[in-house]
């Protein structure tokens, strides 16, 4: 009994110790396999796998230890005292582990180790040297972040005088949508670290071929799926939690997640060309390097506080400097290696102007350029202040103008490009095949235009482009199945994945355009019992009362919504105060619907006894995130394709790579 | 620390940015006021436009925008008026002149360069392609075999 108690009180120290040990292991995992691959020593190369496994076990233990401290509210731990509270619901005690800088970084290295270990376990089909090099590079990334964690942001620091209770987690983070937003994002960022490791390993190896394209396939897909879900969760959270139903703010931190996403989409497509046609090799390697580079830049933006952002996470110059050093080291090293080795990556497949290859290059150019726009827009205030001593802002109006045209370009070429054959195609014929679709979509746009007299062109354009992408995806599936429904179900997962993901993109496009174009807003003072009309709905303020929650106080309103005299629902928007964190939040009352959301918020009491009420009708809001989830589902379909699983790819690749000299 | 506190306050209470009393009677004018408000950054809640911010400064600015509109100024005149007083920082969409042209043209220029580079590399490849009569003859001979 006594021993158990002592062990339990020691868990935090053991976790701390495990973290330091993991750092040592990660150094070992970097040096030994890389040296082994260089000198062709099998024993040294084989050390990578147990090292990766051990590193995962140690970090997982360390993470569990920190979670234990949060769950048991151990306020002698500085981090717990700053970010938790005994009254907090259990779910948020657990998610509070990563609701702060130090804990989120521990989650980051945990996921890093998880991906490293998975690459080690499932990478048996890779050549020994490539596998050792991938794990070695992954180990180096792990070492850099573990050092960052231990030396600048240690989560296991104790307090000499523990407080009686904690300072509570930022109430905005006490929400299911946001609780799971960071883990998904990190799975995406860190997944891109693995494609980075693959790229650097291939450069060290001096060989990029179809087999390489096949090997990175599952990892790039998984990273993209997680990133897509992570961004969608964040956007959805902003929509229902911030109280005015915005879903994207072009905030630096949002941009930090959008840039790797854009590049991961580009990578997703260009690696297909490497895999199928042995072209675009150098570009694909460069994308893999830059995609992770933008994840690092993103980490810098979020955690250094150099840019004005809603996510004031950790405004610490020391951390910023360290992260900048990590970024400079990995990007500088990888790009130098790239410049040195680029000439060996020669394209094999030649292709005509009208071909799938060209379409994918166009896709890549548009995505890369849109990433450049976001990047320049995000850092421009910083550059202006540094070099011109001007304080200026780059906000949503800029991005809406500068970014959208490239997205429209992508939407336009997508259905055409995805049905173009490889190598050499007759563009005329493909376009001719799509003529009915095009006419249909334009007609739909015209119809929408006619119905909405006097509003912006955004709605009709969005409807046309959305329909174009969805119908294009359906057309492609139909064409693949040669017009036979029975064959449709037997199509490979990759084909379905592609069509579903493209359709998801169309749905999101339509949702964004529809919401922005047709939203209706009403601001007014309402007395209790008063009714008012918003669009075709009649809204009645029934009551407003003070309510006490588990760790907050709330002003709750009851608003009845009816349509044509029939009661639809009663919504209860709230304004909460979390006394421990001394922070107010708003909880909107939302009635979700297929074609529209009804979104109500309650404001200040007015001097004449009424309440400020804001009502919105938000058309097609759900389509935005539904489209994202559909995109992610497409990715999962594609991941599940039997022909392209990790092991299958490895077997096929080994057969193919025999006899191909390295240099 | 106080700054961060102010910051967090902004974030949570944004719900009631535009108060019912601020709304102009003329819907067309009000719509214009909203458009202008979205172009202006709040100086306290720096991640929000004055249309979204609930800070008192933002409210003052919203009222100012509406005042100027009622006096018959154009959207641009209102923006100029406020920028002249609060500085360039409040402008969400930087002016497209001077050094800012780099910002505005970065995307289009990179796009054109990429397209141009692509065309050039294609032309180079095609230049190399045509066979001499001799080569053609050899190719034909080989194909016949």
Interface residues (C-beta under 8 A of the other chain):
Chain A: X170 X171 X172 X242 X243 X244 X246 X249 X251 X308 X309 X310 X312 X315 X350 X353 X361 X365 X366 X368 X369 X370 X372 X373 X376 X377 X380 X384 X388 X390 X391 X392 X393 X394 X395 X396 X397 X398 X401 X402 X403 X406 X523 X524 X525 X575 X582 X583 X584 X585 X586 X588 X601 X603 X604 X606 X612 X614
Chain B: X4 X5 X7 X8 X9 X11 X12 X13 X14 X15 X16 X17 X18 X19 X20 X21 X23 X38 X39 X41 X46 X47 X49 X52 X87 X88 X89 X90 X91 X92 X93 X94 X99 X100 X102 X103 X104 X106 X107 X110 X111 X114 X115 X118 X122 X125
